[in-house]
Amino acid sequence: MKRRICLLLALTLLLSLALSGCGSKLPDGMDEDEVVDAGLKVMAKLVDGSYDAVYDMLREDVRGQTSAAAIEKMMDDATGGLDAYKKVTDSMATGVTKKDMEPHGISVLRAKYGSKVVIFRIAFDTDMELIGLDVRRK
């Protein structure tokens, strides 16, 4: 039993060290609370089924690459067959600041649907325009 607990603690420590290197800071000028709050607003529209409204929120160049129907399908794939949405259980903001990519902030939201978890990743450019969505069942 002690060996199992030690192994579990060691794995947890290794995982936390590995994940600590994965986090990215937000681009200059972006605020963590603002990115999370904006993500929560988009998520609320997704949960309510307001896919056209979310589509209209997308930055114009991104809008040309998707559709409200594609957003609805993404939500159906992630939440289909699950109990109703309950609440957000965790949230954070991260970002991408690589020179070869457009700098952007990402609101990462963990939501409960019954006993299951759905992860929302909602991306904003540095002007806080919506540029990306990813919703997946965990």
Short mmCIF file of the C-alpha atoms (twelve columns), coordinates in Angstrom:
data_MODEL
# 
_entry.id   MODEL 
# 
loop_
_atom_site.group_PDB 
_atom_site.id 
_atom_site.type_symbol 
_atom_site.label_atom_id 
_atom_site.label_alt_id 
_atom_site.label_comp_id 
_atom_site.label_asym_id 
_atom_site.label_seq_id 
_atom_site.Cartn_x 
_atom_site.Cartn_y 
_atom_site.Cartn_z 
_atom_site.pdbx_PDB_model_num 
ATOM 1   C CA . MET A 1   0.000   0.000  0.000   1 
ATOM 2   C CA . LYS A 2   2.826   2.417  0.906   1 
ATOM 3   C CA . ARG A 3   4.621   1.607  -2.322  1 
ATOM 4   C CA . ARG A 4   1.467   2.351  -4.305  1 
ATOM 5   C CA . ILE A 5   1.007   5.704  -2.551  1 
ATOM 6   C CA . CYS A 6   4.678   6.620  -3.144  1 
ATOM 7   C CA . LEU A 7   4.338   5.713  -6.808  1 
ATOM 8   C CA . LEU A 8   1.174   7.784  -7.108  1 
ATOM 9   C CA . LEU A 9   2.854   10.769 -5.424  1 
ATOM 10  C CA . ALA A 10  5.897   10.455 -7.685  1 
ATOM 11  C CA . LEU A 11  3.717   10.331 -10.804 1 
ATOM 12  C CA . THR A 12  1.751   13.346 -9.587  1 
ATOM 13  C CA . LEU A 13  4.964   15.286 -9.010  1 
ATOM 14  C CA . LEU A 14  6.319   14.386 -12.456 1 
ATOM 15  C CA . LEU A 15  3.034   15.347 -14.097 1 
ATOM 16  C CA . SER A 16  2.882   18.679 -12.291 1 
ATOM 17  C CA . LEU A 17  6.481   19.454 -13.288 1 
ATOM 18  C CA . ALA A 18  5.769   18.534 -16.892 1 
ATOM 19  C CA . LEU A 19  2.628   20.632 -17.013 1 
ATOM 20  C CA . SER A 20  4.273   23.628 -15.403 1 
ATOM 21  C CA . GLY A 21  6.477   23.870 -18.478 1 
ATOM 22  C CA . CYS A 22  3.453   23.786 -20.803 1 
ATOM 23  C CA . GLY A 23  1.839   26.985 -19.657 1 
ATOM 24  C CA . SER A 24  2.298   30.062 -21.787 1 
ATOM 25  C CA . LYS A 25  1.965   33.594 -20.615 1 
ATOM 26  C CA . LEU A 26  -0.519  35.932 -22.179 1 
ATOM 27  C CA . PRO A 27  0.672   38.320 -24.866 1 
ATOM 28  C CA . ASP A 28  1.616   41.804 -23.665 1 
ATOM 29  C CA . GLY A 29  -1.436  43.947 -22.991 1 
ATOM 30  C CA . MET A 30  -3.821  41.039 -22.353 1 
ATOM 31  C CA . ASP A 31  -5.361  40.578 -18.914 1 
ATOM 32  C CA . GLU A 32  -6.080  37.114 -17.496 1 
ATOM 33  C CA . ASP A 33  -9.407  38.094 -15.921 1 
ATOM 34  C CA . GLU A 34  -10.551 39.795 -19.122 1 
ATOM 35  C CA . VAL A 35  -9.694  36.724 -21.224 1 
ATOM 36  C CA . VAL A 36  -11.494 34.370 -18.814 1 
ATOM 37  C CA . ASP A 37  -14.554 36.642 -18.581 1 
ATOM 38  C CA . ALA A 38  -14.777 36.959 -22.370 1 
ATOM 39  C CA . GLY A 39  -14.510 33.183 -22.661 1 
ATOM 40  C CA . LEU A 40  -17.315 32.712 -20.136 1 
ATOM 41  C CA . LYS A 41  -19.558 34.998 -22.213 1 
ATOM 42  C CA . VAL A 42  -18.899 33.000 -25.373 1 
ATOM 43  C CA . MET A 43  -19.374 29.734 -23.500 1 
ATOM 44  C CA . ALA A 44  -22.755 30.925 -22.166 1 
ATOM 45  C CA . LYS A 45  -23.919 31.517 -25.748 1 
ATOM 46  C CA . LEU A 46  -22.669 28.082 -26.784 1 
ATOM 47  C CA . VAL A 47  -24.447 26.393 -23.881 1 
ATOM 48  C CA . ASP A 48  -27.650 28.286 -24.731 1 
ATOM 49  C CA . GLY A 49  -27.428 27.106 -28.340 1 
ATOM 50  C CA . SER A 50  -26.880 30.611 -29.742 1 
ATOM 51  C CA . TYR A 51  -24.549 29.383 -32.472 1 
ATOM 52  C CA . ASP A 52  -25.390 32.183 -34.905 1 
ATOM 53  C CA . ALA A 53  -24.497 34.739 -32.223 1 
ATOM 54  C CA . VAL A 54  -21.152 33.036 -31.585 1 
ATOM 55  C CA . TYR A 55  -20.499 32.873 -35.335 1 
ATOM 56  C CA . ASP A 56  -21.221 36.612 -35.585 1 
ATOM 57  C CA . MET A 57  -18.728 37.272 -32.764 1 
ATOM 58  C CA . LEU A 58  -15.861 35.705 -34.743 1 
ATOM 59  C CA . ARG A 59  -13.358 38.037 -36.332 1 
ATOM 60  C CA . GLU A 60  -14.246 38.519 -40.000 1 
ATOM 61  C CA . ASP A 61  -11.334 36.535 -41.476 1 
ATOM 62  C CA . VAL A 62  -12.052 33.612 -39.145 1 
ATOM 63  C CA . ARG A 63  -15.769 33.741 -39.889 1 
ATOM 64  C CA . GLY A 64  -14.973 32.902 -43.508 1 
ATOM 65  C CA . GLN A 65  -13.406 29.606 -42.423 1 
ATOM 66  C CA . THR A 66  -16.381 28.173 -40.509 1 
ATOM 67  C CA . SER A 67  -20.144 28.390 -40.078 1 
ATOM 68  C CA . ALA A 68  -22.777 28.433 -37.359 1 
ATOM 69  C CA . ALA A 69  -23.612 24.860 -38.383 1 
ATOM 70  C CA . ALA A 70  -19.984 23.794 -37.834 1 
ATOM 71  C CA . ILE A 71  -20.033 25.388 -34.375 1 
ATOM 72  C CA . GLU A 72  -23.273 23.556 -33.579 1 
ATOM 73  C CA . LYS A 73  -21.754 20.242 -34.734 1 
ATOM 74  C CA . MET A 74  -18.690 20.822 -32.532 1 
ATOM 75  C CA . MET A 75  -20.990 21.374 -29.535 1 
ATOM 76  C CA . ASP A 76  -23.112 18.334 -30.416 1 
ATOM 77  C CA . ASP A 77  -19.985 16.180 -30.712 1 
ATOM 78  C CA . ALA A 78  -18.744 17.384 -27.314 1 
ATOM 79  C CA . THR A 79  -22.010 17.374 -25.355 1 
ATOM 80  C CA . GLY A 80  -24.334 15.023 -27.216 1 
ATOM 81  C CA . GLY A 81  -25.798 12.367 -24.935 1 
ATOM 82  C CA . LEU A 82  -24.629 14.107 -21.763 1 
ATOM 83  C CA . ASP A 83  -26.789 15.410 -18.960 1 
ATOM 84  C CA . ALA A 84  -27.568 19.125 -18.946 1 
ATOM 85  C CA . TYR A 85  -24.857 21.708 -18.293 1 
ATOM 86  C CA . LYS A 86  -24.355 22.307 -14.558 1 
ATOM 87  C CA . LYS A 87  -21.529 24.769 -13.943 1 
ATOM 88  C CA . VAL A 88  -17.958 25.832 -14.626 1 
ATOM 89  C CA . THR A 89  -15.673 24.070 -12.182 1 
ATOM 90  C CA . ASP A 90  -12.357 25.623 -13.176 1 
ATOM 91  C CA . SER A 91  -11.044 28.389 -15.400 1 
ATOM 92  C CA . MET A 92  -7.730  29.848 -16.456 1 
ATOM 93  C CA . ALA A 93  -6.162  31.933 -19.188 1 
ATOM 94  C CA . THR A 94  -3.091  31.085 -21.173 1 
ATOM 95  C CA . GLY A 95  -1.642  32.389 -24.374 1 
ATOM 96  C CA . VAL A 96  0.546   32.000 -27.398 1 
ATOM 97  C CA . THR A 97  3.412   34.422 -27.933 1 
ATOM 98  C CA . LYS A 98  5.523   32.515 -30.492 1 
ATOM 99  C CA . LYS A 99  7.051   34.703 -33.168 1 
ATOM 100 C CA . ASP A 100 5.721   32.530 -36.012 1 
ATOM 101 C CA . MET A 101 2.111   32.650 -34.746 1 
ATOM 102 C CA . GLU A 102 -0.403  35.409 -34.151 1 
ATOM 103 C CA . PRO A 103 -0.263  36.308 -30.448 1 
ATOM 104 C CA . HIS A 104 -3.498  35.382 -28.698 1 
ATOM 105 C CA . GLY A 105 -5.035  34.588 -25.349 1 
ATOM 106 C CA . ILE A 106 -7.003  31.447 -24.603 1 
ATOM 107 C CA . SER A 107 -9.746  31.094 -22.017 1 
ATOM 108 C CA . VAL A 108 -9.753  27.484 -20.790 1 
ATOM 109 C CA . LEU A 109 -12.977 26.507 -19.035 1 
ATOM 110 C CA . ARG A 110 -13.802 23.178 -17.421 1 
ATOM 111 C CA . ALA A 111 -17.562 22.581 -17.272 1 
ATOM 112 C CA . LYS A 112 -19.653 19.856 -15.668 1 
ATOM 113 C CA . TYR A 113 -22.388 18.188 -17.668 1 
ATOM 114 C CA . GLY A 114 -23.900 15.799 -15.140 1 
ATOM 115 C CA . SER A 115 -20.967 13.685 -14.015 1 
ATOM 116 C CA . LYS A 116 -18.961 14.315 -17.200 1 
ATOM 117 C CA . VAL A 117 -16.527 17.123 -18.025 1 
ATOM 118 C CA . VAL A 118 -16.367 19.253 -21.163 1 
ATOM 119 C CA . ILE A 119 -13.375 21.522 -21.842 1 
ATOM 120 C CA . PHE A 120 -13.934 24.819 -23.665 1 
ATOM 121 C CA . ARG A 121 -10.920 26.571 -25.213 1 
ATOM 122 C CA . ILE A 122 -11.863 29.980 -26.551 1 
ATOM 123 C CA . ALA A 123 -9.204  32.117 -28.238 1 
ATOM 124 C CA . PHE A 124 -9.016  35.906 -28.592 1 
ATOM 125 C CA . ASP A 125 -6.580  38.092 -30.478 1 
ATOM 126 C CA . THR A 126 -4.837  40.948 -28.676 1 
ATOM 127 C CA . ASP A 127 -7.798  43.229 -29.513 1 
ATOM 128 C CA . MET A 128 -10.091 40.710 -27.739 1 
ATOM 129 C CA . GLU A 129 -11.777 39.615 -30.955 1 
ATOM 130 C CA . LEU A 130 -12.881 35.977 -31.005 1 
ATOM 131 C CA . ILE A 131 -10.572 33.976 -33.274 1 
ATOM 132 C CA . GLY A 132 -11.069 30.337 -32.287 1 
ATOM 133 C CA . LEU A 133 -13.133 27.735 -30.483 1 
ATOM 134 C CA . ASP A 134 -12.444 24.191 -29.377 1 
ATOM 135 C CA . VAL A 135 -14.952 22.244 -27.307 1 
ATOM 136 C CA . ARG A 136 -14.242 18.643 -26.349 1 
ATOM 137 C CA . ARG A 137 -15.483 16.059 -23.942 1 
ATOM 138 C CA . LYS A 138 -12.779 15.033 -21.506 1 
# 
